[in-house]
Amino acid sequence: MRGKIANKAVLIGAGAGVVCFLIFGLLPGSFLGGVTGLNIAGLLFGYPVSSAILPRLIVAASMLLGIMVSGVIFVVGGSLIGWFLGTVFDSIAAPKAAKTERKIKV
């Protein structure tokens, strides 16, 4: 019995993290990664950034990196919150299960 609620809560938290990422994290991650990529391309190739292939690749790669970092933060954060709440519920439910087991054994 111990840990079953926590294991299920981790999966629920990860699912909630994915949903929150899709709603709240996808666009800001792309924006922040794109701005970082523009700054890097500007430092390497000069301002204003030209529309050549290499600066575009740098901006695109940094946008993807920003999206991935945002996704990891949301999913790991949701999983940790789910694990914590599941552990709390497990510790609350454990004494009740122990009392039930004692009654059955006697």
N, C-alpha and C positions, 0 to 999 in steps of 0.2 A: 504494500500500500504506500509505503514511504517513497516519495519522489514522483509518483505518477501524475499528480496534479501539476507539479513543477515542470515536468517534461511536456505536458500538453500546453501549459501556459507559455513555454518558450516558443512553441510553434505558432500559437495564437499571436504572441507579441511580434514574431518575425513577420507574420502576415499583415498585422496592423502597421508595422514599420514599412513594408513594401507599399501599402496603400497610401500612407502618409508621405512617402517619398514621391509617389506619382502625383499626389496633389500639391505638396508644398516644396519638394526638393528638386524636381527635375529642371524647372525653368531657372531658379536661382543658381543651381550648380552649373548650368550651361552659361549663364551670364557671367558669373565670377570666373569660370575657366576661360571664357572668351576674352575677358578684360585682361586676365593674366597673360594669355597668349599674345594679345596685341602689345602689351608692354614688353614681353620678351622679344617679339619680332621687331618692335621699334628700337630696342637696344641693339639688336644684332644688325639690322638693315637700315636703320635710320627712320626718322619721322618725316613726313607721313609714311605709313606703311604702304608699300606698293602692292599691286595685285598679282605678284608673281607666284609661282607654285610653292616655293619653300615657305614664305611667310604664311600662306594659306594653310599649309600642312601643320605648321607650328600652332596656329590658332585652333585648327580642328582637333589636334591631339590634346591641347590643353583643355578644350571644351569637353572632350570625352573623359579626360582625367578628372575634371571638376564634377561631372555627372557621376562618375564611379565613386569618388570620395563622398559625395553627398549621399549616394545610395548605401554605401557601407555604414556611414554614420547613422542613418535612419534605421537600417535593418538591425545593426548591432545594438543600438539604443533600445529599439522595441523589444528585442530578444532579452536584453538585460532587465528591462522593466517587467516583462512577462515572467522571467525566472524568479525575480525577487518576489513578485506577488504570488506566484505558485508556491514558493518556499514558505511564505507566510501562511498561506492557506493549508499547506501540508502540516505545518507545525500546529495549527489550530485543530485540524482534523485528526491528528495522530493520537491525542489522549482519548478521544471518543472511540477510535478503533481499538485501542488497547483495552478499554473497559469492556467492549463487546467481546473481545477475544477471551478475557478472563471469565466472563459469564458462560461462555461456551465450554471452556475447559473444565469448569467446576461441575 
